[in-house]
Amino acid sequence: MDAAVEDLRDRLSGIAEELADLALERLRAAVDEGTASPTAAAEERRLTRARRAVEKAVAVLSEGDRG
């Protein structure tokens, strides 16, 4: 695999982890505040969708490794 593509894939993996951490942080903050905020839940879902999209990009970039 091209080094530039591998670097991009690694950076995207890091971004996916950051999105997962941020989603959990948002939910923990809502729980700590004692609120069942629909806004917090919606934000967590949005961050999770973004993480999944980034993970799909990582998978696409990794396809060359399997072939």
C-alpha positions as CSV (number, residue, x, y, z in Angstrom):
1,M,0.0,0.0,0.0
2,D,1.2,3.5,-0.8
3,A,2.7,5.2,2.3
4,A,0.4,8.3,1.8
5,V,-2.7,6.1,1.8
6,E,-1.5,4.2,4.8
7,D,-0.9,7.4,6.7
8,L,-4.3,8.7,5.8
9,R,-5.9,5.4,6.9
10,D,-4.1,5.7,10.3
11,R,-5.2,9.3,10.8
12,L,-8.8,8.3,10.0
13,S,-8.6,5.5,12.5
14,G,-7.5,8.0,15.1
15,I,-10.4,10.4,14.2
16,A,-12.8,7.5,14.5
17,E,-11.5,6.8,18.0
18,E,-11.8,10.5,18.9
19,L,-15.4,10.6,17.7
20,A,-16.2,7.5,19.8
21,D,-14.6,9.2,22.9
22,L,-16.5,12.4,22.3
23,A,-19.8,10.6,21.9
24,L,-19.3,8.8,25.3
25,E,-18.1,12.1,26.9
26,R,-21.4,13.8,25.8
27,L,-23.5,10.9,27.2
28,R,-21.5,10.9,30.5
29,A,-22.0,14.7,30.9
30,A,-25.7,14.3,30.4
31,V,-25.9,11.6,33.0
32,D,-23.7,13.5,35.4
33,E,-26.0,16.5,35.1
34,G,-29.0,14.3,35.8
35,T,-30.8,15.2,32.7
36,A,-32.2,12.8,30.1
37,S,-31.6,15.4,27.4
38,P,-32.9,14.6,24.0
39,T,-30.3,17.0,22.7
40,A,-27.5,15.0,24.2
41,A,-28.9,11.7,22.8
42,A,-29.3,13.3,19.4
43,E,-25.7,14.6,19.5
44,E,-24.4,11.1,20.5
45,R,-26.2,9.5,17.6
46,R,-24.8,12.1,15.2
47,L,-21.3,11.6,16.5
48,T,-21.8,7.8,16.2
49,R,-23.0,8.1,12.6
50,A,-19.9,10.2,11.8
51,R,-17.6,7.6,13.5
52,R,-19.2,4.8,11.4
53,A,-18.7,6.8,8.2
54,V,-15.0,7.3,9.0
55,E,-14.7,3.6,9.9
56,K,-16.2,2.7,6.5
57,A,-13.6,4.9,4.8
58,V,-10.8,3.1,6.8
59,A,-12.2,-0.2,5.6
60,V,-12.3,0.9,2.0
61,L,-8.7,2.1,2.2
62,S,-7.8,-1.2,3.8
63,E,-9.3,-3.3,0.9
64,G,-6.0,-3.1,-1.0
65,D,-4.2,-4.9,1.9
66,R,-6.5,-8.0,1.6
67,G,-6.2,-8.4,-2.2
